[in-house]
């Protein structure tokens, strides 16, 4: 019997399941779909936006991660994250009162930073785990006319990426593989890489709010598992468009490149929270970029949207090649 590898369910299998078990509720504006990270529910003069994401790789700062990763999905819909619920699954014989207290403190602190209310959840000691897992659920709201989805990219749009490739992976690798890395990297460098959680940061709530205010945004997506390449594929599939990505414009972070080269990982395929992918009208690009840069957020125009029949391409100096795909996140190879 075949089994799935670590990482996301293959997109084709997920699409088949979502189609087979599609809900029938007229108030569900956007439900489960490949490339969409949040559900949108009709609530009168506004929409309720809901998402859920687990934190499975990171053991340090896991509560802080859970809040920020889920808030990102809400922000990408143009919505304001409001309420957070958390399910804490804790390993048997390893979970101390101090560990649980630390996770609760991380969740509470992250919620306070973003103006979010911790509204509830569930906590239990669970058989068969070797590390804590936090599954977050975030609710937000957005006026009907301000909703943005991952399926809104239009032919001719510019593709804009904030911060760089790949912020989250840099922090995870530096934190989780520190002992292995000490023989090749100095302690100060590893401390800096681990601090990518907060600087440049994995939250894109601010990025999204600035882009929306600037105007001209047609779609937003925060690349997570599978990296920036997978995020681009997801946006293209959701919007039914093609992509042309310029290799020389991709904002590779040197710290990330160094860690990925050490472990022979492709930076385009490692978990990438911290970057916001924006599809915007070209007439709005200069304003969006200027506003983000003014706020101290590095921003790059990495490509453009093209007709679906033209496919997905990575344009390099020596020609163009198909935009890479990753059956699973590159970083999973470090945890096998």
C-alpha positions in Angstrom: 0.0 0.0 0.0 1.4 3.4 -1.0 1.6 6.2 1.6 2.0 9.9 1.4 5.4 11.6 2.2 5.7 14.3 4.8 4.1 17.6 4.0 1.0 18.8 2.3 -1.4 16.4 0.7 -0.8 16.4 -3.1 -2.8 19.2 -4.7 -4.6 16.9 -7.1 -5.7 14.6 -4.3 -6.8 17.5 -2.2 -8.8 19.0 -5.1 -10.5 15.7 -5.7 -11.5 15.3 -2.0 -12.7 18.9 -1.7 -14.9 18.5 -4.8 -16.3 15.2 -3.6 -17.2 16.5 -0.1 -18.1 20.1 -1.1 -20.5 21.8 1.3 -23.9 23.2 0.3 -24.3 26.4 2.2 -25.3 29.6 0.5 -23.7 31.7 3.2 -20.3 30.1 2.5 -18.7 32.6 0.1 -15.4 30.8 -0.2 -14.9 27.3 1.1 -12.1 24.7 0.8 -10.1 25.0 -2.4 -6.5 24.4 -3.4 -4.6 27.7 -2.9 -7.2 29.2 -0.6 -6.1 29.4 3.0 -9.2 30.9 4.6 -13.0 30.3 4.5 -15.3 33.3 4.0 -18.7 33.3 5.5 -21.6 35.8 4.9 -22.4 37.8 8.1 -24.7 40.6 6.9 -22.7 43.8 6.1 -19.4 42.0 6.5 -17.7 38.7 6.1 -16.3 36.4 8.8 -13.0 35.0 7.7 -11.8 31.7 9.3 -8.6 29.7 9.0 -6.7 26.9 10.8 -3.1 25.9 10.7 -0.9 23.6 12.8 2.6 24.2 14.0 4.5 20.9 13.7 8.1 21.7 12.8 9.0 24.4 15.3 9.3 23.4 19.0 10.7 26.7 20.3 8.3 29.6 20.3 5.6 27.3 19.1 2.7 29.3 20.7 4.0 32.5 19.1 4.3 30.8 15.8 0.7 29.5 15.9 -0.8 32.9 16.4 1.2 34.6 13.7 0.9 31.9 11.0 -2.9 31.9 11.4 -3.1 35.7 11.5 -1.3 35.8 8.2 -4.0 33.8 6.5 -6.7 36.2 7.8 -4.6 39.3 6.7 -4.2 37.9 3.2 -8.0 38.1 2.8 -7.8 41.8 3.5 -9.4 41.1 6.9 -8.5 42.0 10.5 -7.6 39.0 12.7 -9.8 39.2 15.8 -10.2 35.9 17.7 -7.9 32.9 18.2 -8.5 29.4 19.5 -5.7 26.9 20.1 -5.6 23.1 20.4 -2.5 22.0 22.4 -1.5 18.4 21.9 1.3 17.6 24.4 3.6 14.5 24.6 3.1 11.9 27.3 5.9 11.9 30.0 7.5 15.0 28.6 5.0 17.8 29.3 5.9 19.8 32.5 3.8 22.6 34.0 6.6 24.9 32.9 6.3 23.8 29.3 2.6 24.4 29.2 2.9 27.8 31.0 5.5 28.8 28.4 3.3 27.9 25.4 0.3 29.8 27.0 2.5 32.8 27.6 3.7 32.7 24.0 0.2 32.6 22.7 -1.0 35.4 25.0 2.0 37.6 24.1 1.5 37.1 20.3 -2.2 37.8 20.6 -1.5 41.0 22.5 1.0 42.2 19.9 -1.6 41.9 17.1 -4.7 43.0 19.1 -6.2 39.5 19.0 -8.4 37.9 21.7 -7.6 34.4 22.9 -11.1 33.1 22.8 -10.7 29.4 23.8 -9.4 26.1 22.7 -8.4 22.6 24.1 -5.4 21.2 25.8 -4.5 17.5 26.4 -1.6 15.1 26.9 -1.6 12.8 23.9 -0.3 9.4 23.3 2.3 8.8 20.6 3.8 12.3 20.3 7.5 13.2 20.7 7.0 17.0 20.7 4.2 19.5 21.3 1.9 20.4 18.5 -0.3 23.5 18.4 -3.3 23.7 16.1 -4.6 27.2 15.7 -7.9 28.5 14.5 -8.2 32.2 13.7 -11.3 34.3 13.0 -11.4 37.8 11.5 -13.7 40.1 9.8 -13.7 42.3 6.7 -16.2 44.7 5.1 -17.7 43.0 2.0 -16.2 45.4 -0.5 -12.6 45.0 0.9 -12.4 41.2 0.6 -9.2 40.0 -1.2 -8.7 36.4 -2.2 -5.9 34.2 -3.6 -8.0 33.7 -6.7 -8.1 37.3 -7.8 -4.9 37.6 -9.8 -5.4 39.0 -13.3 -3.4 38.7 -16.5 -1.0 41.6 -16.7 -0.7 42.0 -12.9 2.7 42.6 -11.3 3.8 40.0 -8.8 5.3 41.6 -5.7 7.1 39.8 -2.8 7.9 41.2 0.6 10.9 40.6 2.8 12.8 37.7 1.1 13.2 34.0 0.5 12.7 32.2 3.0 12.3 33.9 6.4 10.7 31.1 8.3 13.0 28.4 7.1 16.0 30.4 8.2 14.7 30.6 11.8 13.6 27.0 11.9 16.9 25.6 10.6 19.0 27.8 12.9 16.9 26.9 16.0 16.3 23.2 15.3 19.7 22.2 13.9 21.9 24.5 16.0 24.2 21.8 17.3 24.9 20.4 13.9 25.6 23.9 12.5 28.0 25.1 15.3 30.9 23.4 13.5 30.3 25.5 10.4 28.7 28.7 11.7 29.6 30.9 14.6 27.2 31.4 17.5 26.5 35.0 16.8 25.4 34.2 13.2 23.2 31.4 14.3 21.6 33.7 16.9 20.9 36.2 14.2 19.4 33.6 11.9 17.2 32.2 14.7 16.0 35.8 15.3 14.5 35.9 11.8 11.2 35.0 13.6 11.0 38.7 14.7 13.4 40.4 12.4 12.5 40.6 9.5 9.7 38.6 11.1 7.2 35.9 10.0 4.1 38.1 10.3 2.7 39.6 7.2 -0.2 41.4 8.9 1.5 44.8 8.6 2.6 44.0 5.0 -1.0 43.2 3.9 -2.6 46.2 5.6 -0.1 48.6 3.9 -0.7 47.0 0.5 -4.5 47.1 0.8 -4.3 50.8 1.8 -2.1 51.6 -1.2 -4.8 50.2 -3.5 -4.7 48.1 -6.7 -4.3 44.7 -4.9 -6.1 41.9 -6.7 -4.8 38.9 -4.8 -2.6 38.1 -1.8 -1.0 34.9 -0.5 1.5 34.0 2.2 3.8 31.2 1.0 4.2 28.5 3.7 4.9 24.8 3.2 6.6 24.2 -0.1 8.1 27.6 -0.1 7.7 30.6 -2.5 7.6 28.3 -5.5 4.6 26.4 -4.1 2.9 29.7 -3.1 3.3 31.0 -6.7 1.8 27.8 -8.1 -1.1 27.9 -5.6 -2.0 31.5 -6.5 -1.8 30.7 -10.2 -4.0 27.6 -9.9 -6.5 29.4 -7.7 -6.7 32.3 -10.2 -6.4 30.1 -13.3 -3.5 32.1 -14.7 0.1 31.6 -15.9 3.2 33.2 -14.3 6.5 34.6 -15.5 9.0 34.9 -12.7 12.4 36.6 -13.1 15.2 34.7 -11.3 17.4 37.8 -11.0 14.6 39.7 -9.2 14.0 37.0 -6.6 15.1 38.4 -3.1 17.2 35.5 -1.9 18.4 36.2 1.7 22.1 35.4 2.0 21.6 33.8 5.5 18.9 31.5 4.0 21.1 30.6 1.1 24.0 29.7 3.4 21.9 27.4 5.5 20.2 25.8 2.5 23.5 25.2 0.8 24.8 23.5 4.0 21.9 21.0 4.0 21.6 20.9 0.1 18.1 22.4 0.1 16.5 24.5 -2.6 15.5 27.9 -1.1 12.5 28.2 -3.4 11.0 25.1 -1.8 11.5 25.7 2.0 8.8 26.9 4.3 8.5 30.6 3.7 6.2 32.4 6.1 7.2 36.0 6.4 6.9 36.8 2.7 3.7 38.2 1.3 2.9 37.5 -2.3 0.9 40.2 -3.9 -0.7 40.4 -7.4 -1.4 44.0 -8.2 -2.4 46.3 -11.1 0.8 47.6 -12.6 -0.5 51.2 -12.2 -0.4 50.6 -8.4 2.9 48.8 -8.1 5.1 51.9 -7.5 2.8 53.1 -4.7 2.6 49.7 -3.0 6.4 49.2 -3.2 7.1 52.8 -1.9 4.7 52.4 1.0 6.1 49.1 2.1 9.7 50.3 1.8 8.8 53.4 3.7 7.6 51.1 6.5 11.0 49.3 6.5 9.7 46.3 4.6 12.0 45.2 1.8 9.9 44.6 -1.4 10.7 43.2 -4.8 8.7 43.0 -8.1 9.5 39.4 -9.1 7.4 38.7 -12.1 4.0 39.1 -13.8 0.8 37.3 -14.4 0.2 35.9 -17.9 -2.5 33.9 -19.6 -3.0 30.4 -18.2 -2.1 28.7 -21.5 1.4 30.2 -21.3 2.2 28.2 -18.2 4.5 28.9 -15.2 8.1 29.9 -16.1 11.3 30.9 -14.3 13.2 33.3 -16.5 17.0 33.1 -16.1 19.8 34.8 -18.0 20.4 31.6 -20.1 16.7 31.1 -21.0 13.6 30.1 -19.2 12.7 26.9 -17.4 9.5 25.6 -15.8 8.9 27.1 -12.3 10.0 24.3 -9.9 7.5 22.2 -8.1 8.0 20.5 -4.8 6.0 17.4 -3.8 6.9 18.2 -0.2 8.6 21.0 1.6 12.4 20.8 1.3 12.8 21.3 5.1 11.0 18.0 5.8 14.2 16.2 4.8 15.9 17.6 7.9 13.4 15.9 10.2 13.3 12.4 8.7 
